[in-house]
Amino acid sequence: MKKREFIVQDLLSKIYQEEFKDGKLPNQRKLSQIYGVSRFTIQQAVKNLEEIGIVRVVQGSGIFVHEKWVKNPLIFNSLTRTPYDRIDSKMVELKKSPATLDEQKIFQINEGDEVWTFERIRIVNYKIEQLEISKMPVAMFPDLSQEVVEHSIQNYVEQKGFRISHYITSYDPITTSKEQSKLLLCKRGTPAMQITNRAILEDGQVFEYSSIVAIDYSVTYIRLFDREIHRSRID
């Protein structure tokens, strides 16, 4: 593990355990002494924490914890750790077709109802890192367009008057196929993570179902230890 990554994870642990009682981290000079690294390495680690919303840096005052993020179990992954202005989406395809039986079940729609399918690549720091295929019900989003697909789906959904509640996400290690490798500009058989998402509104309606193939993927969680669940699994 790179020194910067170690420092990020160590500071996350200390923040989560509320070791900085006043919500203020030591200054960069002190942190460089604690970890035995250069000021530049500390600056990069703090920048990472700032970009994912864990801390805020106030010039002349110090480094402060964003308390509302401390209890978030998903801290960051390869995409969420990058500011939006360094992430681009490029649409590969957008089409609509009658919902399959599985799609009818996912979206709780009727036979004959249509579903949008769009494919896009996600470019992070000028490098193609993800290939996404998503489905959304046409009846809910009749004006879905290339402009929407290449920007924020979440913003679009909430601007339509819906309220997003949560996502159910699963992860499976795979290797890229010939077609996937062509779009991701990598070798066929490159190790990747397949990420499947169900996006759910406050009323329980699934509004998007997506499958993402991500290369160079990493994720960091903080998860509370639940003794009751642990004991129930042993008994």
ZIGI-V44174 format. One record per residue. N is the residue number from 1. RES is the residue in one letter. SS is DSSP state (H for helix, E for strand, - for the rest). BURIAL is # if it has 24 or more other C-alpha atoms within 12 Angstrom, else .. D_CENTER is the distance of its C-alpha to the mean C-alpha in Angstrom with 1 decimal. Layout:
N/RES/SS/BURIAL/D_CENTER + N/RES/SS/BURIAL/D_CENTER
//
This chain:
1/M/-/./21.2 + 2/K/-/./21.6 + 3/K/H/./23.2 + 4/R/H/#/20.5 + 5/E/H/./17.8 + 6/F/H/./20.4 + 7/I/H/#/21.1 + 8/V/H/#/17.5 + 9/Q/H/#/17.3 + 10/D/H/./20.9 + 11/L/H/#/20.4 + 12/L/H/#/17.4 + 13/S/H/#/19.8 + 14/K/H/./22.6 + 15/I/H/#/20.8 + 16/Y/H/#/19.7 + 17/Q/-/./23.4 + 18/E/-/./24.6 + 19/E/-/./26.7 + 20/F/-/./26.7 + 21/K/-/./28.8 + 22/D/-/./29.2 + 23/G/-/#/25.5 + 24/K/E/#/26.5 + 25/L/E/#/25.7 + 26/P/-/#/28.6 + 27/N/-/./29.1 + 28/Q/H/#/28.0 + 29/R/H/./31.6 + 30/K/H/./31.6 + 31/L/H/#/28.2 + 32/S/H/./29.5 + 33/Q/H/./32.6 + 34/I/H/./30.7 + 35/Y/H/./28.6 + 36/G/-/./31.3 + 37/V/-/./29.3 + 38/S/-/./29.8 + 39/R/H/./28.8 + 40/F/H/./26.7 + 41/T/H/#/24.5 + 42/I/H/#/24.2 + 43/Q/H/#/23.4 + 44/Q/H/./20.5 + 45/A/H/#/19.1 + 46/V/H/#/19.6 + 47/K/H/#/18.0 + 48/N/H/#/14.7 + 49/L/H/#/15.0 + 50/E/H/#/15.9 + 51/E/H/#/13.1 + 52/I/-/#/10.4 + 53/G/-/#/13.0 + 54/I/-/#/14.7 + 55/V/E/#/18.0 + 56/R/E/#/20.0 + 57/V/E/#/22.9 + 58/V/E/./26.1 + 59/Q/-/./28.5 + 60/G/-/./31.7 + 61/S/-/./30.5 + 62/G/E/./27.8 + 63/I/E/#/24.3 + 64/F/E/#/23.3 + 65/V/E/#/20.7 + 66/H/-/#/18.6 + 67/E/H/./19.8 + 68/K/H/./17.6 + 69/W/H/./14.5 + 70/V/-/#/16.7 + 71/K/-/./16.5 + 72/N/-/./12.8 + 73/P/-/./12.4 + 74/L/E/./8.7 + 75/I/E/#/9.2 + 76/F/E/#/6.7 + 77/N/E/./5.5 + 78/S/-/#/7.0 + 79/L/-/#/5.1 + 80/T/-/#/4.4 + 81/R/-/#/7.8 + 82/T/-/#/9.4 + 83/P/-/./11.4 + 84/Y/H/./11.4 + 85/D/H/./14.9 + 86/R/H/./14.0 + 87/I/E/#/11.8 + 88/D/E/#/14.0 + 89/S/E/#/14.2 + 90/K/E/#/17.5 + 91/M/E/#/18.8 + 92/V/E/./20.7 + 93/E/E/./22.2 + 94/L/E/#/22.5 + 95/K/E/#/25.0 + 96/K/E/#/26.1 + 97/S/E/./28.1 + 98/P/E/./29.6 + 99/A/-/#/27.2 + 100/T/-/./27.8 + 101/L/H/./28.8 + 102/D/H/./25.4 + 103/E/H/#/23.7 + 104/Q/H/./26.5 + 105/K/H/./25.5 + 106/I/H/#/21.7 + 107/F/H/#/22.4 + 108/Q/-/#/25.8 + 109/I/-/#/27.6 + 110/N/-/./31.1 + 111/E/-/./32.6 + 112/G/-/./32.9 + 113/D/-/#/30.0 + 114/E/E/#/27.8 + 115/V/E/#/24.1 + 116/W/E/#/22.2 + 117/T/E/#/20.6 + 118/F/E/#/18.7 + 119/E/E/#/17.5 + 120/R/E/#/15.6 + 121/I/E/#/14.6 + 122/R/E/#/11.8 + 123/I/E/#/13.6 + 124/V/E/#/12.2 + 125/N/-/./15.1 + 126/Y/-/./17.5 + 127/K/E/./16.5 + 128/I/E/#/15.5 + 129/E/E/#/12.6 + 130/Q/E/#/11.4 + 131/L/E/#/13.6 + 132/E/E/#/12.7 + 133/I/E/#/15.4 + 134/S/E/#/15.1 + 135/K/E/#/17.9 + 136/M/E/#/19.0 + 137/P/E/#/22.5 + 138/V/-/#/24.8 + 139/A/-/./26.8 + 140/M/-/#/24.0 + 141/F/-/#/22.8 + 142/P/-/./26.1 + 143/D/-/./25.3 + 144/L/-/#/22.0 + 145/S/-/#/22.5 + 146/Q/H/./21.4 + 147/E/H/./20.8 + 148/V/H/#/18.4 + 149/V/H/#/16.6 + 150/E/-/#/16.4 + 151/H/-/#/15.0 + 152/S/-/./12.8 + 153/I/H/#/13.2 + 154/Q/H/#/12.3 + 155/N/H/./15.1 + 156/Y/H/#/17.4 + 157/V/H/#/17.2 + 158/E/H/./18.0 + 159/Q/H/./20.6 + 160/K/-/./22.2 + 161/G/-/./22.9 + 162/F/-/./20.4 + 163/R/-/./18.5 + 164/I/E/#/15.1 + 165/S/E/./15.2 + 166/H/E/./12.4 + 167/Y/E/./10.5 + 168/I/E/./12.0 + 169/T/E/./10.1 + 170/S/E/./12.2 + 171/Y/E/./12.2 + 172/D/E/./15.3 + 173/P/E/./16.6 + 174/I/E/./18.5 + 175/T/E/./20.3 + 176/T/-/#/20.1 + 177/S/-/./22.9 + 178/K/H/./25.3 + 179/E/H/./23.8 + 180/Q/H/#/20.2 + 181/S/H/#/21.5 + 182/K/H/./23.4 + 183/L/H/#/20.5 + 184/L/H/#/18.3 + 185/L/-/./21.4 + 186/C/-/#/21.6 + 187/K/-/./24.2 + 188/R/-/./24.6 + 189/G/-/./23.6 + 190/T/-/#/21.0 + 191/P/E/./18.9 + 192/A/E/#/15.4 + 193/M/E/#/12.8 + 194/Q/E/#/12.9 + 195/I/E/#/10.0 + 196/T/E/#/11.7 + 197/N/E/#/10.5 + 198/R/E/#/13.2 + 199/A/E/#/12.6 + 200/I/E/#/15.4 + 201/L/E/./17.6 + 202/E/-/./19.7 + 203/D/-/./22.6 + 204/G/-/./21.0 + 205/Q/-/#/20.8 + 206/V/E/#/18.2 + 207/F/E/#/17.4 + 208/E/E/#/15.1 + 209/Y/E/#/14.8 + 210/S/E/#/12.8 + 211/S/E/#/13.0 + 212/I/E/#/10.9 + 213/V/E/#/12.7 + 214/A/E/#/11.1 + 215/I/-/#/13.5 + 216/D/-/./13.5 + 217/Y/-/#/10.4 + 218/S/-/./10.1 + 219/V/E/./8.6 + 220/T/E/#/10.6 + 221/Y/E/./11.6 + 222/I/-/./14.6 + 223/R/-/./16.5 + 224/L/-/./19.9 + 225/F/-/./22.8 + 226/D/-/./24.4 + 227/R/H/./28.0 + 228/E/H/./29.2 + 229/I/H/./26.7 + 230/H/H/./27.5 + 231/R/H/./31.2 + 232/S/H/./31.0 + 233/R/H/./29.5 + 234/I/H/./32.4 + 235/D/-/./35.2
//
